[in-house]
Amino acid sequence: MTSPSEQAASTDTADGEGTRLRLIFSALILTMLLAALSQTVLATALPTIVGDLQGVEHMAWVMTAFILASTITMPVYGKLGDMFGRKPLFLAAILLFVLGSAGGGAAQDMNQLIAARVVQGLGGGGLMILSQATIADVVPARERGRYMGVMGGVFAFSSVAGPLLGGWLTDGPGWRWTMWMNVPLGLLSLVAVAVLLKLPPTSRPQSGRIDFWGMALLGTVTTCIVLLATWGGTEYAWDSPLILGLGAAAVVTGLLFVLVERRVREPIMPLLLFRSRNFVITMIAGMITGAAMFGALAYMPTYLQMVTGYSPAQAGLLMVPMMGMLLVSSVLVGRRVSVTGRYKAVMVVGSLITAAGLVLLSTLEASSHVILECLYLGVLGLGLGFNMQLLTLVAQDSFAARLVGTATAGQNYFRQVGATLGSGVIGALFAARLSTMLDERLPAGGLEGTRADSLTPELVRQLSAPVHSIVVEAYNDALVPLFLWVAPLVLISAVLLLFIQEKPLSTTLER
C-alpha cells in the first residue's frame, strides 16, 4: 500500500514533468511559428514585390529559394541532432534565419531578395526539423499525435496569419516589413530556446564522424532536380544542353550519393530507412502532399488579387477557410489518434478529400463567386489536415529513438522536395502560360505603356475595361487548370496509403 508521503512525491514528480514538457512545447511552438510564417507571409505581397523590383520572371524563385535551401539542410539538422544534441543546432538555425530576414528586408533587386531567402531557408530547415524531432525525444508515440496535431494547427494558424499579415504590411508600411518582422520574432525564439529547451542527454556515436561527402552530394542532386523542373520547358527547352546537363548531373550525383551512404559510418540519410515499408509509403505520400499544398498556397493569393481585384489584405482573408479547416482537422485528428491508436483510414480519407479539393479548384472561372472559391479552398484544407502531421508520426515510429531525428528529417526532406517541385513547376508553368496568353490575346500596345512583367494588382485595376478583362481571363486560364494536373497524384497517394502497416504506437519512451 502506498503511503501518503509517497503519493505526494509521485504527484509532485508528475507535476514537475508536466511543467517541463509544457515549457519545452512552448519553445517548439514559437520556433514552428517562425518557420511557418516565412513560407506564407510573402504570398500576398508577391505581386507587389515583383512589380516593385521588376522581376516577374523570377517570381517563382522568391518562394522556391527558401524551400530549396531548407530542404537541403533538413537531413543535415536531423542527423547532427541525433549525433550531438538538438539545442545548439536550434540556436544556430535561428541566427541564420534572422540574418536572412534582415537581408531580405534591405534587398534592392530580385537577386538580392532571392539570396536572402536562401539564407532564411538554411535556418528555416533546422527550425522545422528540430521542433518535430524534439517532440519525439520527450513524448511517446501514442501521445505524440495530439502534440503533432497542435503543431499542424500552429502551421495552419501561421498560414492564415502569414497572408493576412503580409497583405496588411504591404498595404501599410510596405512589403519589406514582411521580412523585417522576423528579426524581433527570431530574437524572442532565440531566448525561448536557450532558456526553456532542456532535453535528456544525447549519447553520441563512437565514431562521431560527420558525413560531409553525403551532405554535399545530397545538396547537389536536390539542386539539380529543382533547377531542371523549374527551368525545363520554360526558360530553356527540354533538349537544351543546360537541361540535359542538369538531368545527367542529377543521375550521377544520385548514384554517387548512394555509394557514399553505403560506406560511411554515420550516413546523413541511412539506406536502412528505405527498408521500412511505412517510411517509403509516407515518403511518397509526403512528396505528393507537399506539391499539392504549396502549389496552392504559393499562387492562390496572387490569383485572388489579380482575378478578383481584392487587396493583398483581403486576399489573405480569403485564404482563411483553407487554413481554418486545416487547423481544426489537424488538431482533432491528432487527438483522435492519441485516443484510439488508429491512423491508416484517416490518412486515406484525407488524401481523397485533398484530391477532391484540387478538382474543385480547377473548375474556377474569372466570374466565379468568392464564396465558391472559399468553399473549395476549405475542402483542400480539410484533406491536408487529415494526414499532414500523421505522415511524420508514422515515419518516426518506424525506427528506434537513436534514429528519430534522421527519420523525421528524411520524411520532411522528401515532402519538401515535393513542395519545391510543386511550387517551382506550377510557378514556372503559370508564368509561361500567362506570358503566352497575354501575347496571344492582347492587341499591340494593349497594356497602355505598362510592361507585362511589372503588372501589380493596382495597375491591373487601372486598365481600361476591355484590356482588364483580357488580363484577368489570362490569369485565370493560366493557373486553375494546373490544379487538375496535380489531383491524380493525390489519388495515387491514397492508394499507396492503403498498404501502410498499422502498427501499435509505442506508449513509452526509449532511451
ZANU-99908 format. One line per 5 residues: for each residue y, x, z of C-alpha. Coordinates in Angstrom, 3 decimals. Layout:
# residues N
Y,X,Z ~ ...
//
This chain:
# residues 511
0.000,0.000,0.000 ~ 3.438,1.336,-0.962 ~ 5.872,1.811,1.892 ~ 9.470,0.500,1.692 ~ 10.805,4.056,1.507
8.517,4.878,-1.428 ~ 9.573,1.678,-3.219 ~ 13.234,2.545,-2.692 ~ 12.671,6.063,-4.030 ~ 10.905,4.650,-7.093
13.763,2.218,-7.706 ~ 16.350,4.984,-7.370 ~ 14.413,7.122,-9.857 ~ 14.204,4.265,-12.351 ~ 17.921,3.516,-11.941
18.782,7.185,-12.450 ~ 16.606,7.396,-15.552 ~ 18.164,4.225,-16.945 ~ 21.680,5.544,-16.366 ~ 20.813,8.841,-18.061
19.364,7.013,-21.049 ~ 22.429,4.789,-21.370 ~ 24.728,7.819,-21.336 ~ 22.667,9.582,-23.992 ~ 22.551,6.464,-26.133
26.333,6.038,-25.829 ~ 26.880,9.554,-27.156 ~ 24.473,8.936,-30.037 ~ 26.154,5.657,-30.951 ~ 29.519,7.400,-31.143
28.221,10.080,-33.498 ~ 26.427,7.454,-35.610 ~ 29.723,5.575,-35.863 ~ 31.419,8.741,-37.065 ~ 28.822,9.409,-39.770
28.586,5.799,-40.935 ~ 32.344,5.306,-41.291 ~ 32.586,8.350,-43.533 ~ 30.294,6.721,-46.100 ~ 32.151,3.412,-46.315
35.806,3.859,-45.399 ~ 36.707,5.188,-48.858 ~ 35.092,2.272,-50.700 ~ 38.166,0.015,-50.720 ~ 40.548,2.970,-51.051
38.736,4.479,-54.052 ~ 40.630,2.671,-56.848 ~ 43.956,3.718,-55.307 ~ 42.771,7.300,-54.754 ~ 41.628,7.847,-58.338
44.841,6.303,-59.634 ~ 46.992,8.473,-57.341 ~ 45.105,11.691,-58.120 ~ 44.467,10.666,-61.762 ~ 40.741,11.281,-61.897
38.738,8.135,-62.632 ~ 36.190,10.280,-64.461 ~ 35.397,11.911,-61.103 ~ 35.315,8.637,-59.132 ~ 31.555,8.720,-58.570
31.768,12.220,-57.097 ~ 34.014,11.174,-54.225 ~ 31.034,9.232,-52.859 ~ 28.234,11.384,-54.309 ~ 29.590,14.692,-52.961
29.276,13.554,-49.355 ~ 25.825,12.063,-49.842 ~ 24.535,15.122,-51.709 ~ 25.792,17.587,-49.084 ~ 24.430,15.530,-46.197
21.097,15.110,-47.991 ~ 20.600,18.837,-48.480 ~ 21.323,19.603,-44.821 ~ 19.150,16.860,-43.298 ~ 15.853,18.804,-43.350
17.689,21.861,-42.012 ~ 19.038,20.000,-38.986 ~ 15.693,18.284,-38.418 ~ 13.644,21.476,-38.423 ~ 16.098,23.616,-36.457
16.452,20.813,-33.918 ~ 12.670,20.839,-33.378 ~ 12.715,24.620,-33.013 ~ 15.773,25.341,-30.916 ~ 17.045,22.062,-29.478
19.458,19.471,-30.851 ~ 22.623,19.736,-28.755 ~ 24.091,22.986,-30.220 ~ 23.458,21.672,-33.723 ~ 25.200,18.411,-32.819
28.351,20.265,-31.789 ~ 28.350,22.402,-34.957 ~ 27.850,19.338,-37.157 ~ 30.783,17.519,-35.563 ~ 33.084,20.513,-36.054
32.166,20.751,-39.743 ~ 32.797,17.050,-40.161 ~ 36.238,17.259,-38.549 ~ 37.223,20.214,-40.764 ~ 36.155,18.359,-43.901
38.103,15.275,-42.856 ~ 41.285,17.266,-42.284 ~ 40.903,18.955,-45.677 ~ 40.338,15.643,-47.438 ~ 43.484,14.167,-45.969
45.512,17.084,-47.301 ~ 43.907,17.112,-50.798 ~ 46.335,17.331,-53.725 ~ 43.874,16.652,-56.534 ~ 40.378,15.280,-57.077
38.737,18.713,-56.969 ~ 40.149,19.417,-53.510 ~ 39.106,15.964,-52.290 ~ 35.558,16.407,-53.577 ~ 35.318,19.865,-51.955
36.456,18.392,-48.635 ~ 33.842,15.648,-48.963 ~ 31.195,18.349,-49.376 ~ 32.255,19.944,-46.066 ~ 32.219,16.497,-44.462
28.689,15.982,-45.749 ~ 27.492,19.308,-44.339 ~ 28.368,17.959,-40.906 ~ 27.505,14.322,-41.566 ~ 23.879,15.137,-42.382
23.439,16.529,-38.891 ~ 25.078,13.554,-37.206 ~ 22.720,11.091,-38.887 ~ 19.502,13.042,-38.356 ~ 20.076,14.370,-34.850
21.088,10.985,-33.447 ~ 17.856,9.365,-34.682 ~ 15.626,12.269,-33.672 ~ 17.135,12.399,-30.186 ~ 16.151,8.776,-29.542
12.540,9.795,-30.183 ~ 12.933,12.510,-27.512 ~ 13.774,10.021,-24.771 ~ 12.307,6.617,-25.762 ~ 8.621,5.747,-26.506
7.910,4.348,-29.972 ~ 7.106,0.827,-28.688 ~ 10.527,0.588,-27.020 ~ 12.308,2.511,-29.742 ~ 12.511,-0.488,-32.072
15.318,-2.110,-30.098 ~ 17.294,1.140,-29.993 ~ 16.783,1.823,-33.686 ~ 17.798,-1.769,-34.345 ~ 21.042,-1.256,-32.439
21.646,1.930,-34.435 ~ 21.177,-0.087,-37.588 ~ 23.595,-2.614,-36.165 ~ 26.134,0.127,-35.462 ~ 25.790,1.299,-39.045
26.344,-2.271,-40.216 ~ 29.370,-2.631,-37.943 ~ 30.752,0.621,-39.321 ~ 30.147,-0.590,-42.834 ~ 32.199,-3.685,-42.066
34.892,-1.768,-40.208 ~ 34.968,1.001,-42.829 ~ 36.056,-1.073,-45.844 ~ 38.386,-3.142,-43.647 ~ 39.939,-0.058,-42.103
40.095,1.688,-45.454 ~ 41.853,-1.297,-47.011 ~ 44.282,-1.652,-44.120 ~ 45.160,2.054,-44.174 ~ 45.553,2.063,-47.955
47.911,-0.917,-47.821 ~ 49.773,0.559,-44.830 ~ 50.297,4.269,-44.049 ~ 48.305,5.411,-47.103 ~ 44.756,6.312,-48.175
44.974,9.821,-46.678 ~ 44.615,8.287,-43.230 ~ 41.083,7.213,-44.194 ~ 40.286,10.911,-43.815 ~ 42.672,11.941,-41.051
41.456,9.224,-38.699 ~ 38.157,11.125,-38.375 ~ 39.854,14.036,-36.625 ~ 40.560,12.327,-33.258 ~ 37.320,10.335,-33.519
35.423,13.547,-34.165 ~ 37.009,15.312,-31.218 ~ 36.073,12.377,-28.992 ~ 32.486,12.618,-30.246 ~ 32.506,16.361,-29.550
33.432,15.775,-25.910 ~ 30.905,12.943,-25.556 ~ 28.016,15.035,-26.895 ~ 28.999,18.086,-24.843 ~ 29.212,16.117,-21.595
26.700,13.267,-21.945 ~ 23.853,14.650,-24.033 ~ 21.281,16.032,-21.606 ~ 17.825,16.380,-23.158 ~ 14.440,17.646,-21.977
13.976,21.363,-22.752 ~ 12.531,22.122,-26.194 ~ 9.587,24.505,-26.415 ~ 10.303,26.978,-29.192 ~ 7.540,28.072,-31.585
6.291,31.595,-31.032 ~ 7.370,32.840,-34.462 ~ 10.877,31.351,-34.317 ~ 11.393,32.274,-37.965 ~ 13.813,30.194,-39.997
12.718,29.197,-43.489 ~ 15.778,30.426,-45.382 ~ 13.974,30.513,-48.733 ~ 12.818,26.939,-48.266 ~ 16.348,25.814,-47.412
17.817,27.493,-50.485 ~ 15.181,26.138,-52.855 ~ 15.385,22.603,-51.439 ~ 19.154,22.619,-51.816 ~ 18.857,23.882,-55.389
16.291,21.336,-56.537 ~ 18.246,18.482,-54.906 ~ 21.475,19.547,-56.593 ~ 19.777,19.853,-59.992 ~ 18.258,16.372,-59.738
21.529,14.741,-58.736 ~ 23.578,16.528,-61.411 ~ 21.016,15.603,-64.037 ~ 21.062,11.946,-63.016 ~ 24.872,11.819,-62.780
25.763,13.687,-65.977 ~ 22.830,12.747,-68.228 ~ 23.774,10.266,-70.936 ~ 27.408,10.063,-69.761 ~ 29.331,13.336,-69.684
26.559,15.161,-71.559 ~ 23.888,13.987,-73.976 ~ 20.333,13.869,-72.631 ~ 19.280,16.546,-75.128 ~ 22.236,18.849,-74.405
21.460,22.413,-73.236 ~ 23.029,21.772,-69.820 ~ 20.970,18.659,-69.072 ~ 17.754,20.252,-70.351 ~ 18.554,23.336,-68.279
19.068,21.247,-65.130 ~ 15.740,19.492,-65.711 ~ 13.936,22.799,-66.184 ~ 15.627,24.286,-63.105 ~ 14.604,21.265,-61.011
10.946,21.637,-62.050 ~ 10.857,25.412,-61.498 ~ 12.632,25.362,-58.129 ~ 10.498,22.403,-57.028 ~ 7.295,24.338,-57.754
8.679,27.432,-56.024 ~ 9.597,25.305,-53.008 ~ 6.024,24.017,-52.705 ~ 4.643,27.572,-52.946 ~ 7.040,28.823,-50.272
6.307,25.931,-47.915 ~ 2.567,26.671,-48.161 ~ 3.066,30.242,-46.981 ~ 5.800,30.330,-44.341 ~ 5.017,29.842,-40.648
7.782,27.337,-39.965 ~ 8.379,25.429,-43.234 ~ 11.565,23.407,-43.476 ~ 9.534,20.483,-44.822 ~ 5.835,20.995,-43.950
3.457,19.779,-46.643 ~ 1.310,18.172,-43.942 ~ 3.910,15.390,-43.848 ~ 2.633,14.212,-47.214 ~ -0.933,13.869,-45.954
0.165,10.813,-43.979 ~ -0.093,7.577,-45.944 ~ 2.562,5.894,-43.825 ~ 5.020,8.753,-44.321 ~ 4.576,8.745,-48.104
4.958,4.959,-48.360 ~ 8.052,4.849,-46.140 ~ 9.440,7.816,-48.082 ~ 9.227,5.962,-51.415 ~ 10.439,2.687,-49.901
13.319,4.550,-48.274 ~ 14.406,6.063,-51.593 ~ 14.492,2.615,-53.181 ~ 16.314,1.077,-50.198 ~ 18.938,3.828,-50.312
19.518,3.314,-54.037 ~ 19.931,-0.449,-53.613 ~ 22.186,-0.241,-50.574 ~ 24.586,2.473,-51.652 ~ 24.703,1.230,-55.229
26.187,-1.993,-53.861 ~ 28.258,-0.500,-51.029 ~ 29.982,2.073,-53.212 ~ 31.206,-0.149,-56.017 ~ 31.347,-3.787,-54.882
34.718,-3.270,-53.112 ~ 36.101,-1.795,-56.354 ~ 34.697,-4.748,-58.256 ~ 36.248,-7.234,-55.841 ~ 39.677,-5.630,-56.152
39.701,-5.267,-59.918 ~ 37.999,-8.538,-60.875 ~ 39.138,-10.995,-58.220 ~ 42.569,-9.425,-57.690 ~ 42.245,-9.083,-53.923
43.984,-6.314,-51.999 ~ 41.952,-3.439,-50.521 ~ 42.027,-5.070,-47.068 ~ 40.917,-8.425,-48.475 ~ 38.132,-6.745,-50.444
36.952,-5.173,-47.204 ~ 36.848,-8.597,-45.562 ~ 34.689,-9.904,-48.397 ~ 32.044,-7.290,-47.523 ~ 31.691,-8.779,-44.018
28.872,-11.208,-44.970 ~ 26.663,-8.357,-46.190 ~ 27.253,-6.154,-43.187 ~ 27.211,-9.034,-40.727 ~ 23.782,-10.145,-41.896
22.561,-6.538,-41.859 ~ 23.786,-6.144,-38.265 ~ 22.199,-9.349,-36.981 ~ 18.862,-8.914,-38.759 ~ 18.590,-5.227,-37.774
19.125,-5.908,-34.062 ~ 16.878,-8.994,-33.923 ~ 14.069,-7.352,-35.892 ~ 14.245,-4.249,-33.709 ~ 13.852,-6.331,-30.549
11.018,-8.323,-32.089 ~ 9.101,-5.177,-32.970 ~ 9.537,-3.859,-29.416 ~ 8.041,-7.081,-28.048 ~ 5.157,-7.542,-30.497
4.495,-4.024,-31.821 ~ 4.090,-5.554,-35.315 ~ 6.224,-4.365,-38.194 ~ 4.336,-4.460,-41.523 ~ 5.004,-8.084,-42.530
8.674,-7.789,-41.545 ~ 9.163,-4.808,-43.858 ~ 7.507,-6.535,-46.823 ~ 9.619,-9.670,-46.379 ~ 12.750,-7.531,-46.084
12.098,-5.862,-49.441 ~ 11.559,-9.241,-51.126 ~ 14.851,-10.583,-49.727 ~ 16.665,-7.417,-50.847 ~ 15.355,-7.842,-54.398
16.489,-11.483,-54.375 ~ 19.977,-10.411,-53.294 ~ 20.258,-7.926,-56.168 ~ 19.124,-10.529,-58.699 ~ 21.722,-12.983,-57.384
24.495,-10.360,-57.600 ~ 23.570,-9.662,-61.221 ~ 24.436,-13.280,-62.115 ~ 28.089,-12.995,-61.032 ~ 30.810,-13.607,-63.590
34.513,-12.824,-63.524 ~ 35.169,-16.515,-62.870 ~ 32.593,-16.859,-60.051 ~ 33.901,-18.361,-56.818 ~ 34.435,-15.917,-53.983
32.155,-17.960,-51.698 ~ 29.293,-17.330,-54.104 ~ 29.986,-13.591,-54.078 ~ 29.938,-13.540,-50.263 ~ 26.731,-15.575,-50.125
24.892,-13.200,-52.458 ~ 26.114,-10.170,-50.507 ~ 24.854,-11.815,-47.312 ~ 21.357,-12.204,-48.801 ~ 21.324,-8.500,-49.714
22.414,-7.509,-46.189 ~ 19.750,-9.717,-44.602 ~ 16.980,-7.968,-46.530 ~ 18.281,-4.470,-45.840 ~ 18.464,-5.148,-42.097
14.799,-6.141,-42.002 ~ 13.419,-2.721,-42.865 ~ 16.101,-0.028,-42.906 ~ 15.514,1.306,-39.379 ~ 11.803,0.436,-39.288
11.134,2.922,-42.084 ~ 12.321,5.725,-39.808 ~ 10.408,4.361,-36.815 ~ 7.110,4.281,-38.737 ~ 7.673,7.819,-40.045
8.408,9.118,-36.533 ~ 5.330,7.507,-35.010 ~ 3.060,9.116,-37.622 ~ 3.389,12.597,-36.081 ~ 3.338,14.452,-32.767
6.540,14.922,-30.768 ~ 6.953,18.537,-31.920 ~ 7.440,17.268,-35.486 ~ 9.626,14.227,-34.748 ~ 12.840,15.860,-35.953
11.182,17.191,-39.092 ~ 9.580,13.813,-39.891 ~ 12.856,11.969,-39.221 ~ 14.726,14.388,-41.460 ~ 12.094,14.135,-44.197
12.200,10.337,-44.276 ~ 16.004,10.260,-44.233 ~ 16.180,13.035,-46.822 ~ 14.303,11.001,-49.389 ~ 16.273,7.876,-48.533
19.474,9.844,-49.077 ~ 18.100,11.196,-52.359 ~ 17.693,7.575,-53.379 ~ 21.219,6.814,-52.166 ~ 22.585,9.788,-54.079
20.790,8.808,-57.248 ~ 21.726,5.163,-56.752 ~ 25.448,5.746,-56.258 ~ 25.536,8.582,-58.793 ~ 23.616,6.869,-61.587
25.210,3.446,-61.041 ~ 28.641,5.064,-60.807 ~ 28.120,7.120,-63.967 ~ 26.753,4.146,-65.908 ~ 29.537,1.926,-64.589
32.244,4.391,-65.665 ~ 30.650,4.976,-69.083 ~ 30.106,1.267,-69.764 ~ 33.637,0.432,-68.609 ~ 35.213,3.081,-70.834
33.210,1.912,-73.853 ~ 34.029,-1.754,-73.257 ~ 37.749,-1.095,-72.829 ~ 37.811,0.954,-76.038 ~ 35.994,-1.795,-77.932
37.871,-4.788,-76.559 ~ 41.464,-3.633,-76.084 ~ 43.870,-3.583,-79.015 ~ 45.782,-0.377,-79.781 ~ 48.297,0.207,-77.011
46.823,-2.716,-75.113 ~ 47.294,-1.109,-71.705 ~ 51.032,-1.119,-72.252 ~ 51.550,2.601,-71.718 ~ 49.091,2.914,-68.805
46.177,5.351,-69.060 ~ 42.724,3.821,-68.592 ~ 41.798,6.463,-66.012 ~ 44.900,5.620,-63.945 ~ 44.271,1.898,-63.524
44.669,0.633,-59.984 ~ 44.348,-2.950,-58.702 ~ 48.140,-3.215,-58.570 ~ 48.546,-2.075,-62.189 ~ 45.824,-4.458,-63.346
47.638,-7.372,-61.692 ~ 50.820,-6.432,-63.570 ~ 49.212,-6.516,-67.028 ~ 50.008,-9.371,-69.378 ~ 47.598,-12.321,-69.212
45.559,-11.533,-72.383 ~ 45.150,-7.833,-71.514 ~ 44.450,-8.642,-67.864 ~ 41.638,-10.970,-68.901 ~ 40.069,-8.300,-71.126
40.176,-5.647,-68.374 ~ 38.735,-7.992,-65.731 ~ 35.895,-9.109,-68.009 ~ 35.137,-5.470,-68.840 ~ 34.872,-4.546,-65.150
32.516,-7.460,-64.528 ~ 30.316,-6.816,-67.559 ~ 30.166,-3.079,-66.832 ~ 28.895,-3.401,-63.230 ~ 26.947,-6.539,-62.351
24.078,-6.147,-64.889 ~ 23.246,-2.824,-63.239 ~ 22.087,-4.620,-60.078 ~ 19.374,-6.378,-62.078 ~ 18.078,-2.980,-63.180
17.527,-1.969,-59.535 ~ 15.728,-5.177,-58.458 ~ 12.290,-4.291,-59.975 ~ 12.277,-1.052,-57.990 ~ 12.711,-3.010,-54.760
9.777,-5.241,-55.724 ~ 7.679,-2.097,-56.178 ~ 8.711,-1.102,-52.656 ~ 7.467,-4.450,-51.319 ~ 4.060,-3.918,-52.965
3.758,-0.392,-51.540 ~ 4.572,-1.589,-48.012 ~ 1.509,-3.851,-48.165 ~ -0.561,-0.651,-47.848 ~ 1.108,0.534,-44.620
-1.419,1.206,-41.856 ~ -0.039,-0.834,-38.958 ~ -0.925,1.433,-36.047 ~ -0.212,0.554,-32.391 ~ 3.142,2.006,-31.370
2.893,4.501,-28.507 ~ 4.161,3.356,-25.124 ~ 4.574,6.780,-23.512 ~ 6.488,9.938,-24.369 ~ 4.560,13.030,-25.410
5.943,16.309,-24.082
//
